[in-house]
Amino acid sequence: MKYAGFSLGEIRLIIRSMSMKHSPECNRVNRDLVMGKREELTDAIRNYRKIIKFIDMVLPMIDGNEVYVEKEEELDRFVNSVYLDVKQSGGAL
């Protein structure tokens, strides 16, 4: 759970709720927490995929300056797009 970005407090909350009597309120709190983490992970995965795409675009350019010059504007747009997506998702990365 730590790898998925759950804080110690969130992990503690989930563990405590396992030993508590189930109630609609308990279920709501856990559902909200887990759904929120799911959204965060989905955003992070989407952003990591974009970064991998960027790396795949850059790799062929490492050996040849001509390719970089040809694709410089495209790379700038792509980097700006990734930056805006990460910023919009609250820095999920």
C-alpha positions, 0 to 999 in steps of 0.5 A: 500500500505504501508503494501505491501512495497510501500514507501511514494514516490512510493505511492505519485507517484501513487496518482499524476499519477491518476490526470495527463493526461494519457500518454505512459510514465506515463503508463510505469512508473506506470507499472514498479513500480507495476510490480517491487512490484509484484516481490518483494511480490512474493519473500517475499511470497515464502520466508515466505512459506519456513520459515513456512515449517521450523517452521513446521519441528522444532515444533516436535523437541522442546520436544525431543532432539533425533529428533533434533539430527536425523534431525540436518543435514537436518535442517542445509541444509534447513536453509542455503537454506532459507538464500541463497534464501532470500539473492538472492532475495535482502532480500525480507522478 
